[in-house]
Amino acid sequence: MAKRVAIVGAGVSGLASIKCCLEEGLEPTCFERSDDLGGLWRFTEHVEEGRASLYKSVVSNSCKEMSCYSDFPFPEDYPNYVPNSQFLEYLKMYANHFNLLKHIQFKTKVCSVTKCSDFTVSGQWEVVTMHEEKQESAIFDAVMVCTGFLTNPYLPLDSFPGINAFKGQYFHSRQYKHPDIFKDKRVLVIGMGNSGTDIAVEASHLAEKVFLSTTGGGWVISRIFDSGYPWDMVFMTRFQNMLRNSLPTPIVTWLMVRKINNWLNHANYGLIPEERTQLKEFVLNDELPGRIITGKVFIRPSIKEVKENSVIFNNTSKEEPIDIIVFATGYTFAFPFLDESVVKVEDGQAPLYKYIFPAHLQKPTLAIIGLIKPLGSMIPTGETQARWAVRVLKGVNKLPPPSVMIEEINARRGNKPSWFGLCYCKALQSDYITYIDELLTYINAKPKLFSMLLTDPHLALTVFFGPCSPYQFRLTGPGKWEGARNAIMTQWDRTFKVTKGRVVQESPSPFESFLKLFSFLALLVAIFLIVL
């Protein structure tokens, strides 16, 4: 009899988890509290409790070739950076193609997930749900939690003296939907993450004046990288990742800062981060520099005091009149249906082995999927987590002893830098390629570059020097996809199909053969170093 698996949430990770369960012969039941799939990517005019909320203009920060499921590319006529409405359509295509909808119970809230009385033997869970005010209980052999971490807004009003006396309007960015509310207003956006920057830029097209307040600054980059390529297809390659991780952290940081400042000198724009030794999440915004240089957005430091109709920033005593304050101050996360004895959230993170499994459970039958912030797309990350987790839940793969897992968790929470490569010291941050490869190794699905070099050198060169696109994760092992090679070899064709509306014949470069030979030799050296 197939093991029954309860999946909480039908967003990007929940859909991947359903599919992975089906691939391994398990019986998934997904509970989604809203009336449709999509999670974060489903726009609604109102905020829904317990579900991530987005604004109408949201566009993906990772391009379509890097943010798709590993065996299901985006349609080739989709733009490289996908608006939320088309992203949702893609998720529905995925669900229909793999026949996932019949495994989802919509409008069903998970009230509690508790261990059965014989958990130490069976590893089973009792899942209590609510549908149309009717409560039901069922026993499952395993549980996969796919609720994300963008549902509980963090609103630190105590950190803003005088906010209670403010007579204007203020709200968290989670409530924001359209820029119309800013028309002819003086707007203050607090927080320079992706949402805060997007909202400030949008507001600047309608508002009388816009201030963007940041305490720590941030690295702003464009989606359009060198020669007009998508940023992550250039940045996220196995070759570059190996190079970065081979160099001391100060050198890597210096090189990255130099590269970022080639596009925009952050010091001149008041954006440069105060802490530059640790990697700060990139802010993807193509418009911000133009809005600053034309006087549409003004960068300011933290808030000293809020008054009835104005604010005072920390670098001046001058009062700036303000009508609307938007708090883009991030999110906290919790698992209200789980007891703290199962998963306890502290300091913005949970004690999970490989960001997935609670280490102290007697039976590894609970997995948290998608609770991670990789320097890369969340879809292939969550999907890879699910592929490994399902095999653990099934009993095919085994976890190390609890003592080993706890030791690794504590080491990660200690935030000790490795001194090489980028410093991922913030909660939930991870090196995308390194982390994915580690999980792929557990299921014997990591691309074998050395053998590939002997049997298919063209593919090997593309895998190593080209974008580390998700198709690479289906070249071998369980879940191997026969279309993976072709998807890799044609990824640039799909990238340029929607931008090359006008084609001009180009003569081949005289250095092309030399560059190919150099790339081949560099690959040989790199593989030799890895093997050693």
Number of C-alpha atoms within 10 A of each C-alpha: 6 11 14 18 27 25 30 25 30 29 26 27 32 30 30 26 32 29 23 23 24 17 14 16 15 21 18 25 20 27 23 25 24 19 9 16 23 25 27 19 24 22 20 12 13 12 15 12 11 15 21 22 24 24 23 17 15 16 16 17 23 23 20 26 27 26 23 25 25 25 21 18 20 23 11 16 12 17 18 24 18 20 17 21 15 16 21 21 14 20 22 17 15 23 20 12 11 13 13 20 19 10 17 22 19 18 15 22 22 23 15 17 23 16 18 17 12 10 17 12 10 15 20 23 24 20 20 17 20 17 15 8 9 8 13 12 14 11 17 23 22 24 26 27 22 26 28 23 20 19 20 16 19 17 16 10 11 9 11 14 14 15 18 12 11 18 14 14 12 16 13 19 25 23 16 20 20 14 19 12 13 21 15 15 18 21 26 28 29 25 25 27 21 18 24 25 24 21 23 30 27 20 28 26 18 18 21 14 23 29 24 23 24 21 16 16 23 24 21 26 21 21 21 15 15 12 6 9 15 22 18 23 21 16 17 20 20 18 19 16 20 16 13 19 18 13 15 14 20 17 14 20 20 13 13 14 16 13 13 16 17 10 14 17 17 19 11 9 13 16 21 18 18 10 11 17 17 16 18 19 17 15 20 22 18 15 14 20 21 12 18 19 11 9 12 21 25 19 16 20 20 17 18 16 17 20 19 15 16 20 24 17 17 14 11 9 11 11 14 15 17 23 19 22 22 22 25 25 20 22 15 16 19 20 17 12 15 17 13 11 8 16 20 15 13 10 8 13 18 22 23 21 23 17 20 23 23 25 25 18 16 13 16 20 25 26 24 27 27 27 23 20 19 19 18 20 21 22 22 26 26 25 26 27 26 29 23 22 28 28 19 20 24 21 12 11 13 13 14 10 10 15 11 12 20 18 13 17 19 13 11 19 17 10 13 11 15 13 13 15 21 24 24 22 19 17 15 16 17 20 17 19 19 14 16 21 16 14 20 22 14 16 20 15 20 19 20 12 19 17 11 15 17 10 11 12 16 14 18 21 20 16 23 21 20 22 23 26 25 27 27 21 24 21 22 18 15 16 17 16 17 12 13 20 15 11 21 22 15 10 20 15 13 20 22 15 14 13 12 10 7 5 7 6 5 6 6 8 8 8 8 10 11 11 11 13 11 12 16 18 12 15 21 16 12 16 15 11 9 10 8 6
